[in-house]
């Protein structure tokens, strides 16, 4: 099989395509012939040794795949060869085949294409955990979504809309805001590129406050970080919930006096840790996502597709914060 490998720490340009032996599933494992692999921000971190997990090299990046079961190990009863499944990993997905624990395989709806399937579990799994388990978002509440046109941002917009919230989409261009509005946001705003000096930070905070209105945002979904985090936090409602999701713009330093004055919560969202600590809760969330997909309430937007040989370019595209929706690597 072919696999895109990280053999030394570095950026996407350091990845190399090589031929490897096909893996063999052990007891409790499933061998998947991969059709598509979703690209996510952690892929850019893990190849540079900047992620919380550091796999031994060589390894393939890629944390979510969709494909067809080719073989199963002993004691696997949840799927069989020929089944179409979504596999959730931490790395290993940018290859033609991969072995995945059976407990991390989810059956695909019959009408779901492989590229959409590979773009669903991580982004929407993160967002449903964030909105349902961490923020306990309620119908009628106002939610501000930063980076609203990215993979996780759009998933938060769609899920927030499905949960009955009023969604304000914030993004770096009008094109991105318009995309988020087509996916369920009621209003939106375009924020300028950072970093910001004190005057710029104050202007950015005023921009968020103006969009959220006098009452503020009950929930803020922040997969961006950097200077945007504090400015957004200043627009939060009394007893609001600020969801810490990711940091492509840098890890922010929040003044905790704001949390005191607003009576608000700053809530961490670590979906990977949640899946390990509460697999039953995660399974229930994934089942709910599949129901929402089949109802048409959510639908991953796959905006760009790259062949396996150009997986490095796919990661670079996402890391550069240029993509809208999801970027996917395909094996065919």
C-alpha positions in Angstrom: 0.0 0.0 0.0 1.0 3.6 -0.4 1.3 6.0 2.6 2.2 9.6 3.1 4.8 9.5 5.9 6.3 11.9 8.4 9.9 10.7 8.8 11.3 13.8 10.6 9.7 16.8 12.4 8.8 19.5 9.9 6.1 21.2 7.8 3.9 19.6 5.1 6.7 19.8 2.6 8.7 17.2 4.6 6.1 14.4 4.0 7.1 11.6 1.6 5.0 9.1 -0.3 6.3 5.5 0.2 5.2 1.9 -0.4 4.6 -0.1 2.8 3.4 -3.6 3.6 -0.3 -3.9 4.2 -1.1 -3.9 7.9 -2.9 -6.9 9.5 -5.6 -6.5 12.1 -5.1 -8.0 15.5 -7.8 -9.2 17.8 -10.4 -6.5 18.2 -9.2 -4.5 15.2 -10.5 -3.7 11.7 -8.5 -3.3 8.5 -10.0 -0.4 6.4 -9.3 0.2 2.7 -9.5 4.0 2.9 -11.4 5.9 0.3 -11.1 9.4 1.9 -9.3 11.1 4.8 -10.4 14.3 6.3 -7.7 17.0 6.9 -7.7 18.8 10.3 -5.6 21.4 12.0 -4.0 18.8 14.4 -2.4 17.2 11.3 -0.3 20.3 10.8 0.8 20.1 14.5 1.5 16.4 14.8 4.0 16.4 12.0 5.9 19.2 13.7 5.9 17.5 17.1 3.6 20.3 18.4 0.6 18.2 19.2 -0.2 16.5 22.6 0.4 13.1 21.0 3.8 12.3 19.5 3.7 9.0 17.6 6.9 7.1 16.8 8.2 7.8 13.3 7.6 7.1 10.5 3.8 7.7 10.7 1.1 9.0 8.5 -1.0 12.0 9.6 -4.7 11.9 9.3 -7.2 11.4 12.1 -10.5 10.5 10.4 -11.1 8.2 7.5 -13.9 6.6 5.5 -13.7 3.4 3.6 -14.6 -0.3 3.2 -13.7 -3.0 5.8 -11.3 -5.4 4.1 -10.6 -7.7 7.1 -11.4 -8.1 10.8 -9.4 -9.5 13.6 -10.6 -12.1 16.1 -13.6 -11.3 18.3 -14.8 -8.4 16.1 -18.6 -8.7 15.8 -19.6 -5.1 15.1 -18.6 -5.1 11.4 -17.5 -7.4 8.6 -15.6 -7.3 5.3 -17.5 -5.2 2.8 -19.1 -2.8 5.4 -18.7 1.0 4.7 -17.4 2.6 7.9 -15.9 5.8 9.4 -12.7 5.2 11.4 -11.6 7.6 14.1 -7.9 7.7 14.8 -5.2 10.2 15.9 -2.8 9.5 13.1 -2.4 7.0 10.3 -5.2 8.1 7.9 -3.2 9.4 4.9 -2.6 6.0 3.5 -4.4 3.5 1.3 -5.1 1.2 4.3 -5.2 1.4 8.1 -5.9 -0.7 11.1 -8.4 0.8 13.5 -9.9 -0.6 16.8 -13.4 -1.9 16.1 -14.8 0.3 18.8 -13.6 3.4 16.8 -15.5 2.4 13.7 -18.9 3.8 12.9 -21.2 2.4 10.2 -21.9 4.9 7.4 -25.5 5.8 6.3 -26.1 4.1 2.9 -26.5 7.4 1.1 -23.4 9.1 2.6 -20.5 9.6 0.1 -17.0 8.7 1.4 -15.6 12.3 1.2 -18.5 13.7 3.4 -18.1 10.7 5.8 -14.4 11.5 6.3 -15.3 15.1 7.1 -17.9 14.5 9.7 -16.8 12.8 12.9 -14.0 15.0 14.1 -15.5 18.4 13.3 -19.1 17.6 14.2 -18.1 15.3 17.1 -16.1 18.2 18.5 -19.0 20.6 18.1 -21.8 18.4 19.4 -19.6 17.7 22.5 -18.9 21.4 22.8 -22.5 22.6 22.4 -24.4 19.8 24.1 -22.1 18.5 26.9 -19.9 21.6 27.7 -22.0 24.6 26.9 -25.5 23.0 27.3 -26.7 25.3 24.6 -30.5 26.1 24.9 -33.1 27.0 22.3 -33.3 30.8 21.9 -29.8 31.5 23.1 -27.3 33.6 21.1 -24.1 32.0 20.0 -21.1 33.7 18.4 -19.0 31.4 16.2 -15.4 32.5 15.3 -13.8 31.0 12.2 -17.4 30.2 11.1 -16.5 29.1 7.6 -13.9 26.5 8.6 -14.7 22.8 9.2 -15.4 23.0 12.9 -16.9 26.5 12.6 -19.5 25.4 10.0 -20.3 22.3 12.1 -21.0 24.6 15.1 -23.2 26.8 13.0 -25.3 23.9 11.7 -25.6 22.2 15.0 -26.3 25.4 16.8 -29.1 26.1 14.3 -30.4 22.6 14.8 -30.5 23.1 18.5 -32.6 26.3 18.2 -29.9 28.9 18.9 -29.5 32.3 17.2 -26.1 32.1 15.4 -23.8 35.1 14.7 -21.0 34.0 12.3 -17.6 35.8 12.5 -15.0 35.2 9.8 -12.2 36.9 7.9 -14.0 37.7 4.7 -17.5 38.5 3.5 -17.4 35.4 1.3 -16.8 33.2 4.4 -19.6 35.0 6.4 -22.0 34.5 3.4 -21.1 30.8 3.4 -21.9 30.5 7.2 -25.2 32.3 6.7 -26.1 29.7 4.0 -25.5 27.0 6.6 -27.7 28.5 9.2 -26.2 31.7 10.7 -28.7 34.5 11.1 -26.2 37.4 11.0 -22.5 37.8 10.6 -19.4 40.0 10.8 -16.1 40.3 9.0 -13.1 40.7 11.4 -9.7 42.1 10.3 -6.5 40.1 10.2 -4.4 40.2 13.4 -2.3 40.6 15.4 -3.7 43.7 17.0 -2.2 46.6 19.0 -4.2 48.0 21.9 -6.3 50.3 19.7 -7.0 47.4 17.2 -7.9 45.1 20.0 -10.4 47.6 21.4 -11.9 48.1 17.9 -12.2 44.3 17.5 -14.0 44.0 20.8 -16.4 46.8 19.8 -17.1 44.9 16.6 -18.0 41.8 18.5 -20.1 43.7 21.0 -22.0 45.5 18.2 -22.8 42.2 16.5 -23.9 40.4 19.7 -26.1 43.3 20.9 -26.6 44.7 24.4 -27.4 41.3 25.9 -24.1 39.7 24.6 -23.5 36.2 23.4 -24.7 33.4 25.7 -22.2 31.0 24.1 -18.9 31.9 22.3 -17.4 29.1 20.1 -13.7 29.9 19.6 -11.7 27.6 17.3 -9.3 30.5 16.4 -7.7 31.8 19.6 -5.0 34.4 19.4 -6.0 38.1 19.9 -9.5 37.2 18.8 -10.3 35.4 22.1 -10.1 38.2 24.5 -12.0 40.6 22.2 -14.7 38.0 21.8 -14.9 37.3 25.5 -15.6 41.0 26.1 -18.9 40.5 24.2 -20.1 37.6 26.4 -23.4 37.7 28.2 -23.8 37.5 32.0 -23.2 33.9 32.9 -22.2 33.0 29.4 -20.0 30.1 28.3 -16.8 30.7 26.4 -15.8 27.5 24.5 -12.0 27.0 24.0 -11.8 24.8 20.9 -8.5 25.6 19.1 -5.6 28.0 18.5 -4.6 28.4 14.8 -4.0 32.1 15.6 -2.0 31.4 18.7 -2.7 30.5 22.3 -4.4 33.4 24.0 -3.9 34.9 27.5 -7.3 35.8 28.9 -7.6 38.4 31.7 -9.6 36.4 34.3 -11.1 39.6 35.7 -13.4 39.4 32.7 -14.7 36.0 33.9 -15.4 37.5 37.3 -17.2 40.6 36.0 -19.3 38.7 33.5 -20.0 35.7 35.9 -19.1 33.6 32.9 -17.4 30.2 32.4 -14.3 29.6 30.3 -14.8 26.0 29.2 -12.2 23.7 27.6 -13.3 21.4 24.8 -11.0 18.4 24.2 -13.0 16.0 22.2 -10.2 13.5 21.9 -10.0 13.2 25.7 -13.8 12.9 25.9 -13.9 10.0 23.5 -11.4 8.1 25.7 -12.9 8.9 29.0 -16.6 8.6 28.1 -16.8 6.3 25.0 -20.5 5.6 25.7 -21.3 9.4 25.7 -19.3 9.9 22.5 -21.1 6.9 20.8 -24.5 8.5 21.7 -23.3 11.8 20.2 -22.1 10.2 17.0 -25.5 8.3 16.7 -27.2 11.7 17.1 -25.1 13.1 14.4 -26.0 10.3 12.0 -29.7 11.0 12.7 -29.2 14.7 12.0 -27.4 13.9 8.8 -30.1 11.6 7.5 -32.7 14.3 8.3 -30.7 16.8 6.3 -30.0 19.1 9.4 -26.2 18.8 8.9 -24.1 18.2 5.9 -20.3 18.5 5.8 -19.1 20.9 3.1 -16.2 19.3 1.3 -14.7 22.3 -0.6 -11.4 20.8 -1.8 -10.1 17.4 -2.6 -6.5 16.3 -3.0 -5.0 13.0 -4.2 -2.8 11.1 -1.7 0.4 12.2 -3.5 -0.5 15.9 -2.7 -1.6 15.3 1.0 1.2 17.7 2.1 -0.4 20.5 0.0 -3.8 19.7 1.5 -2.4 20.1 5.1 -0.6 23.3 4.0 -3.8 24.7 2.6 -5.7 24.1 5.8 -2.9 25.3 8.1 -2.7 28.6 6.1 -6.4 29.3 7.1 -7.3 29.6 3.4 -9.9 26.8 3.1 -13.6 27.1 3.6 -15.4 24.0 4.9 -13.4 20.7 4.8 -10.4 19.7 2.9 -10.2 15.9 2.1 -7.5 13.6 0.7 -8.9 10.9 -1.6 -7.3 7.6 -2.4 -8.9 6.9 -5.8 
